[in-house]
């Protein structure tokens, strides 16, 4: 397994913000995220009236917002980083996406922060093994249901998955697909806690499958804006079912920077 460990060390949790101070980024963008959400809320309300709010106006406002942020950021800042916040604000106005977000948790394990998602009303959580590895004090935070102490009940380091249990009841949860069955070009959503943000919804497409050194089977390769902190994010298909779990990024020679996800089939194989 040493080859796999060395390989993953090179691809997991690549951070596009290596040249900008994280505190400065957070302060500048958090306010713009709030503004984008408010604009999106107004648009949705206006669409219910007899004179719908023109969609082009929303995008004009979003473009102006992005321009204002970029104007005060250093030249080293990556523009796609702002794009994912604008996209999240827009997606979050959709009722289905909003409901998915209720089941996605922040996983706090020591100094590590990642993402997980609930798969039962009792708060059974799936996350990445590398998020909780070696940590004894673990907590998970639901957006609407608060913080819960969590215990690791299953560990599958060979596929980078772990299962946590809480003492919750009546908690929101996501359904798992019966099998991954993903096709190239298939549209997907994912929700996570990249950088210092929480509950960020985004979207992308399935590129295909990729066989990695040390893995018995291939993993999903995604054309999607995945950042540090997205580890453990659910990959959700158009039917609202989880088909995979984000765990890494890879600089592919052909596709460029891509996301990698563990097919949900591998979780079933461990049961």
GIQUI-V160657 format. One line per field, one symbol per residue. ss: DSSP state (a for helix, b for strand, c for the rest). psi: psi as a letter, one per 40 degrees, with the letter a starting at -180 (. if undefined). burial: # if it has 24 or more other C-alpha atoms within 12 Angstrom, else .. A space follows every 10 residues. Layout:
BEGIN
ss=???
psi=???
burial=???
END
This chain:
BEGIN
ss=caaaaaaaaa accccccccc caaaaaaaaa aaaaaaaaaa aaaaaaaccc ccccaaaaaa aaaaaaaaaa aaccccccaa aaaaaaaaaa acccaaaaaa accbbbbbbc cbbbbbbbcc ccccbbbcaa aacccccbbb bbcccbbbbb bbbbbbaaac bbbbbccccc ccccbbcccc ccccccbbbb bbcccccccb bbbbbbbbbb ccccccccbb bbbbcccccc cccbbbcccc bbbbbbbbbb bbcccbbbbb bbbaaaaaac c
psi=eddddddddd ehfhhefdei hddddddddd dddddddddd ddddddeeid gihhdddddd dddddddddd deiieeihdd dddddddddd deehdddddd ddehihhhgb ehhaiiihei eefhhhaide dehehdhhih hideeahihi hhdhhgddef iihiiifiif iiiiiiidid fhihehhiii hagibeiifh iiiaihdaih hihehdiiih hhgighihee hehhhhaeee iheihheiih ghddeahiii ihieddddee .
burial=.......#.. #######... ....##.### .##.###.## .###...... .......#.. ##..##..## ..#...#... ########## ###...##.# #########. .######### ..######## ###....### ###.#..### ##.####### ######.#.. #######..# .#...##### ########## ########## .#......## ########## #######..# ########## ......#### #######... .
END
